[in-house]
Amino acid sequence: METIAVYWEPKIKTYGIAEKTGLSMVSFYLLTEELERGEGRLRRAGSAAGELLLVFARPSAQGGLRLHLLFEGRPTWHLLEEFSGATGGGHPSGLRVDADVELIYFQGPHFGDRYGIADAAFGALLGADIPVLAAACTGASIYIVLPKDTAAAARKALSEKFIVPGT
Amino acid sequence: MVSPSDQKLAISGIKLSGELVQINFLPEGEFTAPQLFHRLAERRVNLVLVTLDAAGGRLAGACCIAADELPRAQPVLDEAGGSLTLLPSVGALTVFPHRARYDLLESIVSGFARENLKIHAIASSLATLTFITGYDQLDEAVAAVAAVAELPPNHAPIRPEFKVRQL
């Protein structure tokens, strides 16, 4: 069964735009083989992982995934040691830490079913020359990771295309 | 292994998508990610999931569209040529709530690996954690999640019974 909906909005409604600052994004390659051995870095990191906010991954050219974990504050050295450990097969871990990054995130009605939402969001940031470090969009939620001291400008740029309640 | 504490992690449910197509795009591709999103929006193609990261100053990543929207997207994909790769029959498995639990991520990733289930992409929100895997492997993926997570009694995965499409 298919339900066809018609939206027309001069500006796209949201339920509000939120920001978080002082975050760290840890990125590395996660190979399928190491997980199959049951000794992967994700497992070893265990409770050292701290306050996880967001996770997202895309396929990597090496096989497996390029994984990104967004944490509150700075990750511990112990955690980074675990994530930078051997991947097996001689592959480099590709560990990268982006410190002091910021997050802007928002939701809106039926975002997961409507075309043009990502276009509006990334187009607004591109138009304001705000660099995007990473992003994850799923369901009705959009999460965009930004460099330090850019979340406020991003919010302003997004408010050109999106309605932000209370502003 | 179930979790670092060897206890199943409680979740409220699992939601499955319909058949999707995953579009992987490289930083050196014909289009930048915002250009690709714009072109797909012009053709009224909805992005069900997006994951992006900056590589060499440009964005690499993946997005998923409904399989039945592929014909509308095809001219854009043809124009991009070899800079995109397509995974033609994938599906999304979403667990909720996520509550940013690192051990839930680790348990499910390891569970997928033990069952030789591919993970093509991951995207989370504060509420949900979504894995892209083979569309014909979704039932096996549900079993893999059920092996590591505690579901409510008589739980059955939420499957798509209707689709909302924007004109």
Interface residues (C-beta under 8 A of the other chain):
Chain A: M1 E2 T3 I4 A5 V6 Y7 S27 L30 T32 L35 E36 G38 G40 L42 R43 A45 G46 S47 A49 G50 E51 L52 L53 L54 V55 F56 A57 R58 P59 L65 R66 L67 H68 L69 Y105 H110 G112 D113 R114 Y115 G116 I117 A118 D119 A120 F122 G123 L126 P131 V132 L133 A134 A135 A136 C137 T138 G139 S141 Y143
Chain B: M1 P4 N24 A33 P34 F37 H38 L40 A41 R44 V45 N46 L47 V48 L49 V50 T51 L52 D53 A54 L59 A60 G61 A62 C63 A92 T94 A100 R101 Y102 D103 L105 E106 V109 S110 F112 A113 R114 N116 K118 I119 H120 A121 I122 A123 S124 S125 L126 A127 T128 L129 T130 E161 F162 K163 V164 R165 Q166 L167
